[in-house]
Amino acid sequence: MAVPEFHRFIDPALRTLANGESWHWRELLVVSSKKLGISSSDAEERILSGSRTKVEDRIQWALTYLRQAGVVKRTGRGQVAITERGKELLDTKSGVIELEHLEQFPEYVAFKKRSKKDIVEQIPVEDLTPQDRMAIAHKEYQNVLRVELLQRLKLVPPARFEEIVGDLVHRLGYGAPEPDAVKIVGGTGDGGIDGIIRQDRLGLENIYLQAKRFKDSTVGTASINEFIGALTTRGATKGVFITTSSFSSSARDIVKKLTHVKISLIDGEELVQMMLEVRLGVTAERVFEINRIDSDYLDEG
């Protein structure tokens, strides 16, 4: 049979994970394809960009939706396992698990809402131009990518997150040309400073970094005051505080009222947007070029 839509992979993938063991997504691909009756020749069919097969694409999207619903979780590189919520879902549903069954979980509903952010849906598809449809699809894909990227950042070890932040500020063009213009100094007892951006070769103008990899906690006034104290101790006037979560309103108010030091606050949403802009942690898979008729040229003469 032809390769079905990605949501058809949800049921066989979840039921395969029911044994409680960790599975690599490629193993799930093989088992799910067999359960769905996909022939070996159909399994070789590639998506339009040609970058991977359709079955690879489908299983990855199916696992993305299952993770967002909290019924499966990452257990290692390319590895996933079923959660207690996933086991309960299988126990209560004797038939095929569909996308609609994930609607009962608030995390999944929130994910769907974020994936549709800034997308106009009230216009019928048939009334949209091909360019409009491509733009909407791209926007939705980018929204899902932001959600996935932020979740991955929340799972990396704190030390690795500090390194990522260092790479980001360098990619953004901050720091002297030398390779060590951005130095990560974080760790236990770091004194509220995780990194130093050397703005000139002599180190006369430095920007100090603080990176907080939080899963859920909001950065409050205590963390901001600690950072301000660390900057003041060093006689610094510029700082950047980056987190995977968000800042409390009181924390932002403190920064706004500062007069002797300037601090830039970057929350999780801004962080992933910057990473996408400089292509850090992501890889460009396919670039589509849209051409239009040049009427001025064709009408000359």
N, C-alpha and C positions, 0 to 999 in steps of 0.2 A: 504494500500500500504506500501511497505518497506520504511524505512526512507531515503529520498533523500540526495544528497550532500548539504553541508552547504550553497552554494550560492543560492539554491532554497528557502531558508528562508529569503533572502534579501527583495524580493518584498512584501510578506505578512507582514513582520515586519514593513517595512517602511510605508506601506499603513495603518496599524493599528495605527501608530504614527501620522498619518496625522491630527488627531483631535487636535493636539497641546498640549495634556496633557502629563504628565510624566507617564511612565509605568515601572513597575518592569520587569526585563528580564524573570522571571517565568510566568508573565501574558502574555507576548509576545509569550512565548513558547506554551502556551495553545492555544491562538488564531491562531498563525501561523500553528500549527500542525493540527488544525481543518480545516483551509483553504486549506491545502495541502492534506487533506483526509487521514491523518495518523491514523490508528486504535489504539485503546487503548492497544492492545497486542503488536503491533509494537513499540509503544511509550515506552514500557518497555525494549526494546532491549538495551543492554549496549555496549559501545565501548570495544575494545580488552583488555584494561587494567582493565576493570570492575569497574573503579572508578566512572563513571557516565553514564547516558543513552545517547544514540546517539542524541536524540532530544535536550538534555541539551548542549551537545557538539556542535551541529550544530548552535543553536541560538546564543551561545556565540561567535563563529567564525564569524557568519553573522554580529553581532553587532560590532565586532572588525573592520571588513572591512568598515562598514558604518561610524564608528567613524573616522577612518583614512581618509575617503573621506570628512569628515566635514559635512555630511548630518544628523547626529544625534550627540547628546552631552550627557555627564553625567550630571544628575541633583541631584544626591544623591547616597547613598549606594545602588547599584543594580538598580538604576533608570536611565532611558534615556528619551530624548524627541527629536523631530524633530527640525532641524534648518531651517532658512529661505532658505538656499541652498537646503535643503531636500525638502521643499515645492515647490521650483522652479523646481526641478528635476521631481517631480510628475506631475506638471502642463505641462511640456514639453514632457512627455513620457506617452502615452496612453496605451501602452502594458506593458508586464512584465519587471520590472527593472532587468537588468542583470549586472554581474560584469563589462562588457565592458562599460556600461554607466557611471561607476565611473572613467574611464580613463580620462575624461575631466577635472578632478580636479588635480592640481599640487601636492597637499598634498598626494593624493592617489598614484600618480606615484612615488613620493619620498619614500613613505612607501614600495611600491613593490620593489623598487631598494634596500632599506636597508634590506628587508627581504631576498633578494637573494644575499646579500653581501658574497663574498668569496665562492660562490657556482658555480661549473663548470656545465654549462647547455648544452654545445655543444655535450656531449656524449649521444647517444641514450639510453633510459632507458633499452632497452633489452640487451645492452652491459654491463650494470652494474651488479656487483654481489649483492646478497641480503644484504651483509654488507655495500656495497657502498650506496645502496638505503636508508638503515637505517641511515647511517651517514649523508647523504644529508638532509633527512627529519628532523633529529635532529638539524642540523645546521640551517635550515630554521625556525624551531619552536623556537629555542633560539634567533634568530634574531628578530622575531616578539615579543617575550617576552621582549627583551631589549627595543624595541620601546614603548611597552605598559607600562613597568615599569617606564621609564623615563618620559613619559607623565603624569602618575599618581603622580610622585614625584613633578612635576611642579604645580600640583593642590593642594597639601597639604598646610595647613597654615604654614607660616614661622617658628613659634614656634615648630610645629610638625616636620618640616624638620630638625631643629637643634637637636631634640631628636633622630631622625633616624640616623643622622651623628654620634652622640655620641654612639649609639648602634653599628654602623658599625666599628668604630675604636676599640671598645672593642672586637668585634668579630674577628677583624684582629690580636688581640693579643697585642695591645698597652695598657699601663696603668698597675698599680700595681694590685695585685690579689684582693684587696678589692672591694666591690660592687660600691663604690663611687669614684673609680679611675678615671672615666671620669665624669666630672662635667659640666653641661650645665649652662652657666651664661648669655646667650644672652637675648636680649630684648631692649626696647627703651633706648638709652644712654648707650649701653654696651661698648662703647669705642673701638669698632673695634674687640672685642673678644667675641666669642659665646660659647667657651668651653675650658676647661683645662684638659689635660691628665697628670695625675701624674705618672711619670715613676718609682718612688721609694717611699717607705713608708713614708719617711721624707719630700717628696715634694721638694727635692733639684734639681731634673731634670724634668722640666715640658715642655710639648709641648702644644702650644696654637692653638685653632681652630677658623676658620672663616667659616661660612656656608651661602651661598647666594642662596636662592631659586628664580631663575629667570625663567620666561616663555620664553622670547626671548632675553632680553638684554645680551650683552657680557660684561664680567668683564674686565674693562679697568684699566689704570694706576692709576686713582684716588683711586679706591678701594684697589689696591695693596699697594699704598703708605700709605693709612690709616692703613692698617694691619701692615706694617713695622713699622710705628710710634708707634702703640700700643705695638708691641713686644719690641721695643727699650725702651719705657717708663718703661716696666716691667723688663728690663735687660735680656730678653729672647733671646735664640739663635736658637730656633726651632719653626716652625709654619707649619700648614697645612691649605690650603685654598681650600674648596670644593664647587662646584657650580653645578647646574643642567644644566647650559648653557655651555659657552666656554670662553676661555681667549683670549684677543687680543694679537697679536704678540708683541706689545710694552710692554704689561704687562708681558709676558713671558721673554722678554729681560731684564727687570728690575730685575727679580728674578735670572736670570742667572749671572748677574753681581754683586750680593750681596757677600760680603766677611765676614761681621760680624754676619750674621744670615742665616740660611738655611730654605727655604720655599718650601714645596711640593705643587704643583698645581694639583688638581684632577678635571677634567671636567665631564660633564654629562655622556659621553660614558664610561669613566673609572669608574665612580661612580656605574653605573648599573652593570658593569662587576664584580666589587668587591662584590656587594650585591648578585649577583648570585653565586659567588664562596663560600661565607659563608652562603648562603641560608637565607638572610635577606629580608623580604618582599615577599618571595616566598615559596612555599611548594613543596617538591618532591612528585609527583603523582604516578610515577611508574618507577621502575628500571628494565631494560632489561639486562639479562646476556647472552653474546654470548660465546658459547663453540666451540671448534674445536677438531678434532680427534687428539689424542696423538699417533702419528705413532711410536714413539720410544718405548712406552709401549707395543703397540699391536704387534710390530715386534720382541719383545724380545723372547728368547727361541730357 
